Amino acid sequence: MKIIKKALLTSLTASALLSGASQAAMVEVEVSNLFNAGGLALTPVWVGFHDGTFDSFDVGASSSSSLQALAENGDVSGVMADFTASNTNGEQGAILAPDGFAGAPVFEPGESATSGIFEINATDSGYFSFLSMLIPTNDAFIGNDSGTAYSLFDMNNEFVGLDILVLGSDVWDSGTELNRGYGAPFLAGADAEERQDENGVVSQHAGLTVLAGGLSIFGGNTPAGYSIDQAAADFTAQGFEVARITVNQVQVPVPASAGLFAIGMVALAGFKRRKTSVKVA
């Protein structure tokens, strides 16, 4: 009987180890800006792996100060602090475009970049969230408004990965800044007038047409040396493709204790509004 019990215990232990292994994965994130030449750029993309409880915004509700900072200036530091406070076992980072505009690692039209490695598991970090500002705009951004929108594991806790196609209908307006063009990062002349509060709520973005008396974004010049073309930047067109974000499993021969390499893990200071340049401090 002791032999049988010992064999059973060994079997159960092995099963538990296998089960635990099936819940873990080493992954990388790839971000692609799908705008054509003359379109909009994406600020560094914040990504978070969590247990499904993290919710950065709700459509129809007022934006938090952290979301406002991201949607108006591309500043991820507040979101990162919020995430750390609510997900002690989660993983997060900011995906940068290494070939982006000098001084600001933004994703210009057509650019892609892949992150370092994140170690995740089905229990603590099986759900995925992302956020990024579209520039030049006043407060347009992309992201998921539900913490459980994107699951990385199936019902058996096996990794399934993600391939997220962000359409123009998925672009949000944070409702914090009037869409006047003035105050929009990455737009020449935008600092000629101060930004103006909107005091609204998060909603689907209506497009790049600015309010009367504003500075036009269409035809505006960027510090990257190109002008915003209406056909390339009008994300309200049916079926318009804004970005693609994929999360894939990779094989990395390093022990779990070696930690993570995730580019941009430090909080970004945000995009400074200037007439001719934009940078991450």
Disulfide bonds with the S-S distance in Angstrom:
none
